[in-house]
Amino acid sequence: MFEEGHRKTQRMIDVGRKEFRELINKIDERMAKTDGWFAKMDERFDSLLRAIEMHIKVSTTQTNP
């Protein structure tokens, strides 16, 4: 049951990451003079998602050895 919740959460993270990147790419195309601001935001969002994934893995390991 816990693993199913983990898979659903991982799917939501993956979908969110994909949709966020698509949005950033569209905005970046329209505002080419942003000096990479949106690319930096994409990197920060990616870092946040990696941190969430790591937290899930750690809590999965601790509760379900």
N, CA, C and O atoms as a GROMACS GRO file, in nm:
protein
  260
    1MET      N    1   0.083  -0.120   0.000
    1MET     CA    2   0.000   0.000   0.000
    1MET      C    3   0.087   0.126   0.000
    1MET      O    4   0.061   0.221  -0.073
    2PHE      N    5   0.190   0.123   0.083
    2PHE     CA    6   0.279   0.239   0.088
    2PHE      C    7   0.352   0.256  -0.045
    2PHE      O    8   0.369   0.369  -0.093
    3GLU      N    9   0.394   0.145  -0.105
    3GLU     CA   10   0.465   0.151  -0.233
    3GLU      C   11   0.375   0.208  -0.344
    3GLU      O   12   0.422   0.279  -0.431
    4GLU      N   13   0.247   0.176  -0.339
    4GLU     CA   14   0.154   0.230  -0.438
    4GLU      C   15   0.144   0.382  -0.424
    4GLU      O   16   0.143   0.454  -0.524
    5GLY      N   17   0.138   0.430  -0.302
    5GLY     CA   18   0.136   0.575  -0.278
    5GLY      C   19   0.264   0.640  -0.325
    5GLY      O   20   0.262   0.750  -0.380
    6HIS      N   21   0.376   0.572  -0.304
    6HIS     CA   22   0.505   0.623  -0.350
    6HIS      C   23   0.507   0.632  -0.502
    6HIS      O   24   0.555   0.732  -0.557
    7ARG      N   25   0.457   0.531  -0.571
    7ARG     CA   26   0.453   0.533  -0.718
    7ARG      C   27   0.364   0.645  -0.769
    7ARG      O   28   0.399   0.712  -0.866
    8LYS      N   29   0.250   0.665  -0.705
    8LYS     CA   30   0.160   0.774  -0.746
    8LYS      C   31   0.228   0.910  -0.726
    8LYS      O   32   0.218   0.998  -0.811
    9THR      N   33   0.296   0.926  -0.613
    9THR     CA   34   0.366   1.051  -0.586
    9THR      C   35   0.476   1.073  -0.689
    9THR      O   36   0.493   1.184  -0.739
   10GLN      N   37   0.550   0.967  -0.720
   10GLN     CA   38   0.658   0.978  -0.818
   10GLN      C   39   0.601   1.016  -0.955
   10GLN      O   40   0.661   1.098  -1.026
   11ARG      N   41   0.488   0.958  -0.993
   11ARG     CA   42   0.424   0.992  -1.121
   11ARG      C   43   0.383   1.139  -1.123
   11ARG      O   44   0.402   1.208  -1.224
   12MET      N   45   0.327   1.188  -1.012
   12MET     CA   46   0.287   1.328  -1.004
   12MET      C   47   0.408   1.419  -1.017
   12MET      O   48   0.402   1.523  -1.083
   13ILE      N   49   0.518   1.382  -0.954
   13ILE     CA   50   0.641   1.461  -0.964
   13ILE      C   51   0.690   1.463  -1.108
   13ILE      O   52   0.728   1.568  -1.160
   14ASP      N   53   0.690   1.346  -1.174
   14ASP     CA   54   0.736   1.338  -1.312
   14ASP      C   55   0.650   1.421  -1.406
   14ASP      O   56   0.701   1.491  -1.493
   15VAL      N   57   0.519   1.414  -1.388
   15VAL     CA   58   0.427   1.492  -1.471
   15VAL      C   59   0.447   1.642  -1.444
   15VAL      O   60   0.452   1.722  -1.537
   16GLY      N   61   0.460   1.678  -1.318
   16GLY     CA   62   0.483   1.818  -1.282
   16GLY      C   63   0.612   1.870  -1.342
   16GLY      O   64   0.616   1.983  -1.392
   17ARG      N   65   0.717   1.790  -1.337
   17ARG     CA   66   0.845   1.831  -1.394
   17ARG      C   67   0.832   1.853  -1.544
   17ARG      O   68   0.881   1.952  -1.598
   18LYS      N   69   0.766   1.761  -1.612
   18LYS     CA   70   0.749   1.771  -1.758
   18LYS      C   71   0.667   1.895  -1.795
   18LYS      O   72   0.705   1.970  -1.884
   19GLU      N   73   0.556   1.915  -1.726
   19GLU     CA   74   0.470   2.030  -1.755
   19GLU      C   75   0.541   2.161  -1.724
   19GLU      O   76   0.526   2.258  -1.798
   20PHE      N   77   0.617   2.165  -1.615
   20PHE     CA   78   0.690   2.286  -1.579
   20PHE      C   79   0.794   2.318  -1.686
   20PHE      O   80   0.808   2.434  -1.726
   21ARG      N   81   0.867   2.218  -1.732
   21ARG     CA   82   0.968   2.241  -1.836
   21ARG      C   83   0.904   2.290  -1.964
   21ARG      O   84   0.957   2.380  -2.029
   22GLU      N   85   0.790   2.231  -2.002
   22GLU     CA   86   0.722   2.276  -2.123
   22GLU      C   87   0.680   2.423  -2.110
   22GLU      O   88   0.696   2.501  -2.203
   23LEU      N   89   0.628   2.458  -1.994
   23LEU     CA   90   0.588   2.597  -1.970
   23LEU      C   91   0.708   2.691  -1.976
   23LEU      O   92   0.702   2.796  -2.040
   24ILE      N   93   0.817   2.652  -1.910
   24ILE     CA   94   0.937   2.734  -1.910
   24ILE      C   95   0.990   2.751  -2.053
   24ILE      O   96   1.030   2.861  -2.092
   25ASN      N   97   0.990   2.644  -2.129
   25ASN     CA   98   1.038   2.653  -2.268
   25ASN      C   99   0.953   2.748  -2.351
   25ASN      O  100   1.006   2.827  -2.429
   26LYS      N  101   0.822   2.742  -2.334
   26LYS     CA  102   0.733   2.834  -2.407
   26LYS      C  103   0.760   2.979  -2.368
   26LYS      O  104   0.770   3.067  -2.453
   27ILE      N  105   0.772   3.003  -2.239
   27ILE     CA  106   0.797   3.139  -2.192
   27ILE      C  107   0.933   3.186  -2.239
   27ILE      O  108   0.948   3.300  -2.285
   28ASP      N  109   1.033   3.100  -2.228
   28ASP     CA  110   1.169   3.136  -2.268
   28ASP      C  111   1.176   3.168  -2.418
   28ASP      O  112   1.250   3.258  -2.459
   29GLU      N  113   1.100   3.095  -2.498
   29GLU     CA  114   1.097   3.123  -2.642
   29GLU      C  115   1.039   3.261  -2.669
   29GLU      O  116   1.087   3.334  -2.756
   30ARG      N  117   0.936   3.297  -2.595
   30ARG     CA  118   0.870   3.425  -2.616
   30ARG      C  119   0.951   3.542  -2.558
   30ARG      O  120   0.939   3.655  -2.606
   31MET      N  121   1.029   3.515  -2.460
   31MET     CA  122   1.106   3.622  -2.395
   31MET      C  123   1.254   3.588  -2.401
   31MET      O  124   1.319   3.564  -2.299
   32ALA      N  125   1.306   3.587  -2.521
   32ALA     CA  126   1.445   3.543  -2.544
   32ALA      C  127   1.547   3.632  -2.473
   32ALA      O  128   1.661   3.590  -2.456
   33LYS      N  129   1.510   3.750  -2.432
   33LYS     CA  130   1.605   3.842  -2.368
   33LYS      C  131   1.601   3.834  -2.216
   33LYS      O  132   1.619   3.936  -2.148
   34THR      N  133   1.578   3.719  -2.162
   34THR     CA  134   1.566   3.705  -2.017
   34THR      C  135   1.699   3.671  -1.949
   34THR      O  136   1.703   3.654  -1.828
   35ASP      N  137   1.805   3.661  -2.026
   35ASP     CA  138   1.937   3.626  -1.971
   35ASP      C  139   1.934   3.494  -1.894
   35ASP      O  140   2.003   3.479  -1.793
   36GLY      N  141   1.855   3.401  -1.940
   36GLY     CA  142   1.852   3.268  -1.879
   36GLY      C  143   1.777   3.261  -1.747
   36GLY      O  144   1.791   3.162  -1.675
   37TRP      N  145   1.700   3.362  -1.712
   37TRP     CA  146   1.628   3.362  -1.584
   37TRP      C  147   1.538   3.239  -1.572
   37TRP      O  148   1.534   3.174  -1.468
   38PHE      N  149   1.466   3.208  -1.678
   38PHE     CA  150   1.374   3.095  -1.673
   38PHE      C  151   1.449   2.963  -1.666
   38PHE      O  152   1.403   2.869  -1.600
   39ALA      N  153   1.563   2.955  -1.731
   39ALA     CA  154   1.644   2.834  -1.721
   39ALA      C  155   1.691   2.813  -1.577
   39ALA      O  156   1.695   2.700  -1.528
   40LYS      N  157   1.728   2.923  -1.510
   40LYS     CA  158   1.769   2.915  -1.370
   40LYS      C  159   1.653   2.867  -1.283
   40LYS      O  160   1.672   2.787  -1.192
   41MET      N  161   1.534   2.917  -1.312
   41MET     CA  162   1.416   2.874  -1.235
   41MET      C  163   1.390   2.725  -1.258
   41MET      O  164   1.352   2.654  -1.164
   42ASP      N  165   1.409   2.678  -1.380
   42ASP     CA  166   1.391   2.537  -1.411
   42ASP      C  167   1.489   2.453  -1.329
   42ASP      O  168   1.452   2.348  -1.276
   43GLU      N  169   1.614   2.498  -1.319
   43GLU     CA  170   1.713   2.426  -1.239
   43GLU      C  171   1.673   2.422  -1.092
   43GLU      O  172   1.687   2.319  -1.026
   44ARG      N  173   1.623   2.534  -1.042
   44ARG     CA  174   1.581   2.539  -0.901
   44ARG      C  175   1.462   2.446  -0.876
   44ARG      O  176   1.457   2.377  -0.775
   45PHE      N  177   1.367   2.444  -0.970
   45PHE     CA  178   1.252   2.357  -0.958
   45PHE      C  179   1.297   2.211  -0.962
   45PHE      O  180   1.247   2.128  -0.886
   46ASP      N  181   1.391   2.181  -1.050
   46ASP     CA  182   1.446   2.046  -1.060
   46ASP      C  183   1.512   2.006  -0.928
   46ASP      O  184   1.495   1.893  -0.882
   47SER      N  185   1.586   2.097  -0.868
   47SER     CA  186   1.651   2.070  -0.740
   47SER      C  187   1.547   2.043  -0.632
   47SER      O  188   1.565   1.952  -0.550
   48LEU      N  189   1.441   2.120  -0.632
   48LEU     CA  190   1.334   2.100  -0.535
   48LEU      C  191   1.271   1.961  -0.552
   48LEU      O  192   1.248   1.890  -0.454
   49LEU      N  193   1.245   1.922  -0.676
   49LEU     CA  194   1.186   1.791  -0.701
   49LEU      C  195   1.281   1.678  -0.660
   49LEU      O  196   1.237   1.576  -0.607
   50ARG      N  197   1.410   1.695  -0.685
   50ARG     CA  198   1.508   1.594  -0.642
   50ARG      C  199   1.508   1.582  -0.489
   50ARG      O  200   1.518   1.472  -0.436
   51ALA      N  201   1.496   1.694  -0.420
   51ALA     CA  202   1.492   1.691  -0.274
   51ALA      C  203   1.368   1.617  -0.225
   51ALA      O  204   1.374   1.540  -0.129
   52ILE      N  205   1.254   1.641  -0.290
   52ILE     CA  206   1.130   1.571  -0.254
   52ILE      C  207   1.145   1.422  -0.278
   52ILE      O  208   1.106   1.340  -0.195
   53GLU      N  209   1.202   1.386  -0.393
   53GLU     CA  210   1.223   1.245  -0.425
   53GLU      C  211   1.314   1.179  -0.321
   53GLU      O  212   1.287   1.067  -0.277
   54MET      N  213   1.420   1.248  -0.283
   54MET     CA  214   1.514   1.193  -0.185
   54MET      C  215   1.444   1.175  -0.051
   54MET      O  216   1.464   1.074   0.016
   55HIS      N  217   1.362   1.271  -0.012
   55HIS     CA  218   1.287   1.260   0.113
   55HIS      C  219   1.194   1.139   0.109
   55HIS      O  220   1.183   1.065   0.207
   56ILE      N  221   1.128   1.118  -0.004
   56ILE     CA  222   1.039   1.003  -0.018
   56ILE      C  223   1.117   0.873  -0.006
   56ILE      O  224   1.074   0.779   0.060
   57LYS      N  225   1.234   0.867  -0.071
   57LYS     CA  226   1.316   0.745  -0.066
   57LYS      C  227   1.363   0.718   0.077
   57LYS      O  228   1.362   0.604   0.122
   58VAL      N  229   1.404   0.823   0.147
   58VAL     CA  230   1.451   0.807   0.284
   58VAL      C  231   1.338   0.763   0.374
   58VAL      O  232   1.354   0.671   0.454
   59SER      N  233   1.222   0.826   0.361
   59SER     CA  234   1.110   0.788   0.448
   59SER      C  235   1.058   0.649   0.412
   59SER      O  236   1.010   0.578   0.499
   60THR      N  237   1.068   0.609   0.285
   60THR     CA  238   1.028   0.475   0.245
   60THR      C  239   1.122   0.373   0.308
   60THR      O  240   1.077   0.270   0.358
   61THR      N  241   1.250   0.401   0.307
   61THR     CA  242   1.350   0.312   0.364
   61THR      C  243   1.332   0.300   0.514
   61THR      O  244   1.346   0.191   0.570
   62GLN      N  245   1.301   0.411   0.579
   62GLN     CA  246   1.287   0.410   0.725
   62GLN      C  247   1.160   0.338   0.769
   62GLN      O  248   1.159   0.274   0.874
   63THR      N  249   1.052   0.349   0.692
   63THR     CA  250   0.926   0.289   0.735
   63THR      C  251   0.904   0.151   0.675
   63THR      O  252   0.821   0.075   0.724
   64ASN      N  253   0.977   0.119   0.569
   64ASN     CA  254   0.956  -0.007   0.499
   64ASN      C  255   1.091  -0.068   0.461
   64ASN      O  256   1.127  -0.068   0.343
   65PRO      N  257   1.167  -0.119   0.559
   65PRO     CA  258   1.304  -0.165   0.533
   65PRO      C  259   1.314  -0.280   0.434
   65PRO      O  260   1.424  -0.327   0.404
   0.00000   0.00000   0.00000
